[in-house]
C-alpha cells in the first residue's frame, strides 16, 4: 500500500474510534475485501478507503479549482483482473479529499459501483499518480455526489 492509502485509513479509523467503533485493519497481504472493519456491539461495517492528495491540484491545473475529479480504480492491468471498487466486498466506499480541511465522502459501495459501470465516465491509467498498474474512472465529484449512492460527507 502506498503512503497516502495508509494516511487515509489512519484518518478514517481514528474517526470511527471517536464514534465508538472498534477498528480492525485489513491483513497486510493481497486482500481486496475491505480496508477497515468496524464493530460496535453486534454491528459490523466494512469500508474501502481512498485518500486523494492530488484531486484539487489537478483541478487547479485544469482551471477548475473547485471542481475536482476523483479517481476510482476498477482494473489491475498487470494481471488483467478486477480490482479496486469492483473487487472490493466492503459495505461502504470512503473517498477522502485532501484540502484545507480533509473531507471524507461516504458512498454505498455497491450503488456507487453500479453507477460507475453504467455511466460513461472517462477511464484512465494511474501512471501519473500511482503504480502504473491500474485503470480507473475519473468522474467529476459534483456528478457522483448528485447520484443516489452519495451518503454523507465527514470533516476529517
GROMACS elastic network, one bead per residue, 0.5 to 0.9 nm:
[ bonds ]
;  ai    aj funct       b0    kb
    1     4     6  0.83272   500
    1     5     6  0.62739   500
    1     6     6  0.69674   500
    1    28     6  0.86793   500
    2     5     6  0.54146   500
    2     6     6  0.66081   500
    2     7     6  0.89593   500
    2   130     6  0.85491   500
    3     6     6  0.50769   500
    3     7     6  0.62624   500
    3     8     6  0.87500   500
    4     8     6  0.61820   500
    4     9     6  0.85911   500
    4    50     6  0.82243   500
    4    51     6  0.59675   500
    4    52     6  0.73615   500
    4    53     6  0.73130   500
    5     8     6  0.51996   500
    5     9     6  0.61827   500
    5    10     6  0.85531   500
    5    49     6  0.74621   500
    5    50     6  0.60881   500
    5    51     6  0.57327   500
    5    52     6  0.84112   500
    6     9     6  0.52132   500
    6    10     6  0.60757   500
    6    11     6  0.85870   500
    6    51     6  0.84070   500
    7    10     6  0.51772   500
    7    11     6  0.61707   500
    7    12     6  0.86729   500
    7    51     6  0.72075   500
    8    11     6  0.51432   500
    8    12     6  0.61848   500
    8    13     6  0.84651   500
    8    49     6  0.65824   500
    8    50     6  0.61703   500
    8    52     6  0.82650   500
    8    95     6  0.86420   500
    8    96     6  0.67756   500
    9    12     6  0.51919   500
    9    13     6  0.58970   500
    9    14     6  0.84210   500
    9    25     6  0.83498   500
    9    35     6  0.73426   500
    9    36     6  0.73982   500
    9    48     6  0.87273   500
    9    49     6  0.59597   500
    9    50     6  0.75082   500
    9    51     6  0.77994   500
   10    13     6  0.50851   500
   10    14     6  0.60423   500
   10    15     6  0.86002   500
   11    14     6  0.52026   500
   11    15     6  0.63309   500
   11    16     6  0.88036   500
   11   156     6  0.68284   500
   12    16     6  0.62246   500
   12    17     6  0.86345   500
   12    36     6  0.87061   500
   12    49     6  0.77265   500
   12    94     6  0.84526   500
   12    96     6  0.86576   500
   12   104     6  0.80838   500
   12   156     6  0.75220   500
   13    16     6  0.50599   500
   13    17     6  0.62123   500
   13    18     6  0.87581   500
   13    21     6  0.87358   500
   13    22     6  0.87701   500
   13    23     6  0.63360   500
   13    24     6  0.84899   500
   13    25     6  0.84353   500
   13    36     6  0.73138   500
   13    38     6  0.82977   500
   14    17     6  0.50652   500
   14    18     6  0.63918   500
   14    19     6  0.89908   500
   14    23     6  0.86492   500
   15    18     6  0.51780   500
   15    19     6  0.67105   500
   15    21     6  0.89332   500
   15   156     6  0.71957   500
   16    19     6  0.53095   500
   16    20     6  0.65276   500
   16    21     6  0.53862   500
   16    22     6  0.75616   500
   16    23     6  0.72612   500
   16    38     6  0.73126   500
   17    20     6  0.51703   500
   17    21     6  0.50102   500
   17    22     6  0.62238   500
   17    23     6  0.69677   500
   17    38     6  0.87446   500
   18    21     6  0.74396   500
   20    39     6  0.85997   500
   20    40     6  0.66476   500
   21    38     6  0.56310   500
   21    39     6  0.52594   500
   21    41     6  0.84856   500
   22    37     6  0.82444   500
   22    38     6  0.55470   500
   22    39     6  0.51122   500
   22    40     6  0.63464   500
   23    36     6  0.66844   500
   23    37     6  0.57943   500
   23    39     6  0.65320   500
   24    27     6  0.89940   500
   24    35     6  0.85367   500
   24    36     6  0.57302   500
   24    37     6  0.50776   500
   24    38     6  0.63854   500
   24    39     6  0.83323   500
   25    28     6  0.86215   500
   25    34     6  0.84382   500
   25    35     6  0.59210   500
   25    37     6  0.63848   500
   25    38     6  0.88090   500
   26    29     6  0.83292   500
   26    31     6  0.71564   500
   26    32     6  0.88083   500
   26    33     6  0.82237   500
   26    34     6  0.64185   500
   26    36     6  0.58799   500
   26    37     6  0.75206   500
   27    30     6  0.79962   500
   27    31     6  0.68464   500
   27    35     6  0.84188   500
   28    31     6  0.76231   500
   31    34     6  0.73393   500
   31    35     6  0.83674   500
   31    88     6  0.87208   500
   32    35     6  0.78171   500
   32    48     6  0.88019   500
   32    83     6  0.72394   500
   32    84     6  0.73375   500
   32    85     6  0.89219   500
   32    87     6  0.59678   500
   32    88     6  0.50211   500
   32    89     6  0.71512   500
   32    90     6  0.86962   500
   33    46     6  0.85766   500
   33    47     6  0.89274   500
   33    48     6  0.81435   500
   33    87     6  0.71806   500
   33    90     6  0.59762   500
   34    37     6  0.71260   500
   34    46     6  0.60443   500
   34    47     6  0.56007   500
   34    48     6  0.51333   500
   34    49     6  0.82364   500
   34    88     6  0.60184   500
   34    89     6  0.61121   500
   34    91     6  0.83515   500
   35    46     6  0.74408   500
   35    47     6  0.58482   500
   35    48     6  0.50250   500
   35    49     6  0.62699   500
   35    88     6  0.89751   500
   35    90     6  0.79031   500
   36    45     6  0.83902   500
   36    46     6  0.57155   500
   36    47     6  0.51915   500
   36    48     6  0.67518   500
   36    49     6  0.76568   500
   36    90     6  0.85146   500
   37    44     6  0.69413   500
   37    45     6  0.58340   500
   37    47     6  0.64088   500
   37    90     6  0.85962   500
   38    43     6  0.81238   500
   38    44     6  0.56599   500
   38    45     6  0.52497   500
   38    46     6  0.61750   500
   38    47     6  0.80623   500
   39    42     6  0.70107   500
   39    43     6  0.56199   500
   39    45     6  0.65363   500
   39    46     6  0.88304   500
   40    43     6  0.52703   500
   40    44     6  0.66732   500
   40    45     6  0.88524   500
   41    44     6  0.80572   500
   45    90     6  0.78829   500
   45    91     6  0.63850   500
   45    92     6  0.79183   500
   46    89     6  0.81030   500
   46    91     6  0.51845   500
   46    92     6  0.64419   500
   46    93     6  0.88485   500
   47    89     6  0.86164   500
   47    90     6  0.50054   500
   47    91     6  0.58974   500
   47    93     6  0.57743   500
   47    94     6  0.67061   500
   47   109     6  0.85526   500
   48    84     6  0.86033   500
   48    85     6  0.78786   500
   48    88     6  0.71184   500
   48    89     6  0.83350   500
   48    90     6  0.57419   500
   48    91     6  0.78901   500
   48    92     6  0.62882   500
   48    94     6  0.59581   500
   48    95     6  0.84853   500
   48   109     6  0.82001   500
   49    92     6  0.84822   500
   49    93     6  0.61115   500
   49    95     6  0.61213   500
   49    96     6  0.76158   500
   50    72     6  0.86557   500
   50    93     6  0.78988   500
   50    94     6  0.60536   500
   50    96     6  0.60121   500
   50    97     6  0.85243   500
   51    94     6  0.83424   500
   51    95     6  0.60755   500
   51    97     6  0.60883   500
   51    98     6  0.71569   500
   51   104     6  0.85761   500
   52    55     6  0.60943   500
   52    56     6  0.88359   500
   52    70     6  0.77453   500
   52    71     6  0.81380   500
   52    95     6  0.73982   500
   52    96     6  0.60779   500
   52    97     6  0.50357   500
   52    98     6  0.60018   500
   53    56     6  0.76963   500
   53    57     6  0.80156   500
   53    96     6  0.85254   500
   53    97     6  0.64003   500
   53    99     6  0.78821   500
   54    58     6  0.61613   500
   54    59     6  0.85157   500
   54    97     6  0.81702   500
   54    98     6  0.74857   500
   54   129     6  0.80935   500
   55    58     6  0.53650   500
   55    59     6  0.61643   500
   55    60     6  0.86621   500
   55    67     6  0.89816   500
   55    68     6  0.54267   500
   55    69     6  0.61722   500
   55    70     6  0.63323   500
   55    71     6  0.82991   500
   55    97     6  0.69999   500
   55    98     6  0.78181   500
   56    60     6  0.60556   500
   56    61     6  0.85958   500
   56    64     6  0.87418   500
   56    65     6  0.62046   500
   56    66     6  0.73838   500
   56    67     6  0.78390   500
   56    68     6  0.55745   500
   56    69     6  0.81953   500
   56    97     6  0.80683   500
   56    98     6  0.78422   500
   56    99     6  0.74528   500
   57    60     6  0.51958   500
   57    61     6  0.63799   500
   57    62     6  0.88018   500
   57    65     6  0.77273   500
   57    68     6  0.84423   500
   58    62     6  0.62096   500
   58    63     6  0.86143   500
   58    64     6  0.86010   500
   58    65     6  0.80751   500
   58    68     6  0.72996   500
   58    69     6  0.81268   500
   59    62     6  0.50741   500
   59    63     6  0.62358   500
   59    64     6  0.50208   500
   59    66     6  0.70719   500
   59    67     6  0.62204   500
   59    69     6  0.70760   500
   60    63     6  0.50081   500
   60    64     6  0.55490   500
   60    66     6  0.78788   500
   60    67     6  0.86508   500
   60    68     6  0.83113   500
   61    64     6  0.75468   500
   61    65     6  0.77570   500
   62    65     6  0.76119   500
   64    67     6  0.53068   500
   64    68     6  0.72099   500
   65    68     6  0.68110   500
   67   140     6  0.68463   500
   67   141     6  0.70112   500
   67   142     6  0.70019   500
   68   139     6  0.87346   500
   68   140     6  0.59773   500
   68   141     6  0.59672   500
   68   142     6  0.79664   500
   69   138     6  0.56941   500
   69   139     6  0.53989   500
   69   141     6  0.53212   500
   69   142     6  0.82491   500
   70    95     6  0.83397   500
   70    97     6  0.86111   500
   70   137     6  0.78432   500
   70   138     6  0.52523   500
   70   139     6  0.58393   500
   70   140     6  0.62571   500
   70   141     6  0.59819   500
   71   123     6  0.89932   500
   71   124     6  0.87291   500
   71   126     6  0.86394   500
   71   136     6  0.59788   500
   71   137     6  0.57252   500
   71   139     6  0.71699   500
   72    84     6  0.71855   500
   72    85     6  0.69363   500
   72   116     6  0.89367   500
   72   135     6  0.83338   500
   72   137     6  0.52304   500
   72   138     6  0.64906   500
   72   139     6  0.82556   500
   73    76     6  0.81968   500
   73    83     6  0.68314   500
   73    85     6  0.62942   500
   73    86     6  0.81955   500
   73   125     6  0.87921   500
   73   126     6  0.84952   500
   73   134     6  0.66230   500
   73   135     6  0.57008   500
   73   137     6  0.64788   500
   73   138     6  0.88753   500
   74    81     6  0.87687   500
   74    82     6  0.58843   500
   74    85     6  0.55486   500
   74    86     6  0.55047   500
   74    87     6  0.74477   500
   74   134     6  0.73999   500
   74   135     6  0.60647   500
   74   136     6  0.53197   500
   74   137     6  0.75311   500
   75    79     6  0.86740   500
   75    80     6  0.69229   500
   75    81     6  0.57614   500
   75    84     6  0.67119   500
   75    85     6  0.87949   500
   75    86     6  0.78566   500
   75    87     6  0.85093   500
   75   133     6  0.84517   500
   75   134     6  0.54428   500
   75   135     6  0.51654   500
   75   136     6  0.68581   500
   76    79     6  0.57327   500
   76    80     6  0.56061   500
   76    81     6  0.54261   500
   76    82     6  0.60682   500
   76    83     6  0.55950   500
   76    84     6  0.81327   500
   76   133     6  0.57642   500
   76   135     6  0.66027   500
   77    81     6  0.69835   500
   77    82     6  0.87861   500
   77   125     6  0.86646   500
   77   132     6  0.83664   500
   77   133     6  0.51693   500
   77   134     6  0.50245   500
   77   135     6  0.67881   500
   78    81     6  0.81405   500
   78   132     6  0.88775   500
   78   133     6  0.56230   500
   78   134     6  0.74917   500
   79    82     6  0.86874   500
   79   133     6  0.86315   500
   81    87     6  0.87819   500
   82    85     6  0.84947   500
   82    86     6  0.60445   500
   82    87     6  0.55310   500
   83    86     6  0.57644   500
   83    88     6  0.71233   500
   83   134     6  0.81585   500
   84    87     6  0.55248   500
   84    88     6  0.60267   500
   84   134     6  0.88951   500
   84   136     6  0.84023   500
   85    88     6  0.52371   500
   85    89     6  0.82318   500
   85    90     6  0.86641   500
   85    93     6  0.77178   500
   85   109     6  0.72202   500
   85   110     6  0.85170   500
   85   112     6  0.86687   500
   85   113     6  0.64574   500
   86    89     6  0.81162   500
   86   109     6  0.89551   500
   86   110     6  0.86044   500
   86   113     6  0.66762   500
   88    91     6  0.87980   500
   88   109     6  0.84476   500
   89    92     6  0.88635   500
   89   109     6  0.83113   500
   89   110     6  0.86867   500
   90    93     6  0.70625   500
   90   108     6  0.89485   500
   90   109     6  0.67701   500
   90   110     6  0.85719   500
   91   107     6  0.87575   500
   91   108     6  0.63655   500
   91   109     6  0.57873   500
   91   110     6  0.74337   500
   92   106     6  0.66641   500
   92   107     6  0.55354   500
   92   110     6  0.79113   500
   93   105     6  0.81432   500
   93   106     6  0.60003   500
   93   107     6  0.50825   500
   93   108     6  0.62115   500
   93   110     6  0.86800   500
   93   112     6  0.80715   500
   94   104     6  0.62458   500
   94   105     6  0.56418   500
   94   107     6  0.63202   500
   94   108     6  0.88499   500
   94   109     6  0.85354   500
   95   103     6  0.81554   500
   95   104     6  0.54982   500
   95   105     6  0.50864   500
   95   106     6  0.66290   500
   95   107     6  0.81154   500
   96   102     6  0.65583   500
   96   103     6  0.54473   500
   96   105     6  0.61187   500
   96   106     6  0.86706   500
   96   154     6  0.89212   500
   96   156     6  0.83042   500
   97   101     6  0.87617   500
   97   102     6  0.56258   500
   97   103     6  0.55130   500
   97   104     6  0.65073   500
   97   105     6  0.80776   500
   98   101     6  0.70942   500
   98   103     6  0.69776   500
   98   104     6  0.89664   500
   99   103     6  0.74190   500
  101   155     6  0.66244   500
  101   156     6  0.68038   500
  102   154     6  0.84518   500
  102   155     6  0.59225   500
  102   156     6  0.51848   500
  103   153     6  0.63610   500
  103   154     6  0.55477   500
  103   156     6  0.56578   500
  104   152     6  0.82410   500
  104   153     6  0.53634   500
  104   155     6  0.62875   500
  104   156     6  0.66178   500
  105   145     6  0.83599   500
  105   150     6  0.75912   500
  105   151     6  0.75255   500
  105   152     6  0.60151   500
  105   154     6  0.65492   500
  106   109     6  0.87302   500
  106   149     6  0.87084   500
  106   150     6  0.65286   500
  106   151     6  0.54661   500
  106   152     6  0.54464   500
  106   153     6  0.60520   500
  106   154     6  0.78464   500
  107   110     6  0.85607   500
  107   111     6  0.77527   500
  107   112     6  0.64531   500
  107   145     6  0.86209   500
  107   149     6  0.55228   500
  107   151     6  0.53212   500
  107   152     6  0.74838   500
  108   111     6  0.55139   500
  108   112     6  0.60947   500
  108   113     6  0.85327   500
  108   149     6  0.54680   500
  108   150     6  0.70008   500
  108   151     6  0.69920   500
  109   112     6  0.51603   500
  109   113     6  0.59458   500
  109   114     6  0.85272   500
  109   149     6  0.77270   500
  110   113     6  0.50741   500
  110   114     6  0.60973   500
  110   115     6  0.85515   500
  110   149     6  0.82671   500
  111   114     6  0.51260   500
  111   115     6  0.61500   500
  111   116     6  0.86717   500
  111   148     6  0.76352   500
  111   149     6  0.51695   500
  111   150     6  0.87132   500
  112   115     6  0.50648   500
  112   116     6  0.62014   500
  112   117     6  0.86438   500
  112   144     6  0.80768   500
  112   147     6  0.80858   500
  112   148     6  0.82171   500
  112   149     6  0.52857   500
  112   150     6  0.76956   500
  113   116     6  0.51344   500
  113   117     6  0.61056   500
  113   118     6  0.85753   500
  113   149     6  0.89295   500
  114   117     6  0.52219   500
  114   118     6  0.61898   500
  114   119     6  0.85209   500
  115   118     6  0.53201   500
  115   119     6  0.59622   500
  115   144     6  0.85044   500
  115   147     6  0.78057   500
  115   148     6  0.88720   500
  115   149     6  0.79935   500
  116   119     6  0.51684   500
  116   120     6  0.76028   500
  116   121     6  0.72296   500
  116   137     6  0.75082   500
  116   139     6  0.83798   500
  116   144     6  0.86629   500
  117   120     6  0.79098   500
  117   121     6  0.88123   500
  120   123     6  0.87719   500
  120   139     6  0.89568   500
  121   137     6  0.60090   500
  121   138     6  0.63697   500
  121   139     6  0.55392   500
  121   140     6  0.86354   500
  122   136     6  0.83693   500
  122   137     6  0.56877   500
  122   138     6  0.57954   500
  122   139     6  0.69905   500
  123   135     6  0.65184   500
  123   136     6  0.53699   500
  123   138     6  0.62214   500
  123   139     6  0.87874   500
  124   127     6  0.88805   500
  124   134     6  0.83184   500
  124   135     6  0.54378   500
  124   136     6  0.55701   500
  124   137     6  0.64264   500
  124   138     6  0.72766   500
  125   128     6  0.79679   500
  125   130     6  0.86234   500
  125   132     6  0.65306   500
  125   133     6  0.73205   500
  125   134     6  0.55583   500
  125   136     6  0.63236   500
  125   137     6  0.88394   500
  126   129     6  0.55846   500
  126   131     6  0.65405   500
  126   132     6  0.50231   500
  126   133     6  0.67615   500
  126   134     6  0.57867   500
  126   135     6  0.63720   500
  126   136     6  0.73556   500
  127   130     6  0.54397   500
  127   131     6  0.60988   500
  127   133     6  0.74620   500
  127   134     6  0.82340   500
  128   131     6  0.84204   500
  128   132     6  0.75987   500
  129   132     6  0.80412   500
  130   133     6  0.77003   500
  130   134     6  0.82452   500
  131   134     6  0.75812   500
  132   135     6  0.85974   500
  138   141     6  0.87191   500
  139   142     6  0.83872   500
  139   143     6  0.70117   500
  139   144     6  0.67518   500
  140   143     6  0.54925   500
  140   144     6  0.65843   500
  140   145     6  0.89285   500
  141   144     6  0.52044   500
  141   145     6  0.61698   500
  141   146     6  0.86524   500
  142   145     6  0.54842   500
  142   146     6  0.64474   500
  143   146     6  0.53189   500
  143   147     6  0.67884   500
  144   147     6  0.53017   500
  144   148     6  0.85306   500
  144   149     6  0.80346   500
  144   150     6  0.72072   500
  145   148     6  0.76023   500
  145   149     6  0.74408   500
  145   150     6  0.50138   500
  145   151     6  0.81808   500
  145   152     6  0.88546   500
  146   149     6  0.82443   500
  146   150     6  0.68698   500
  147   150     6  0.59947   500
  148   151     6  0.78226   500
  150   153     6  0.86505   500
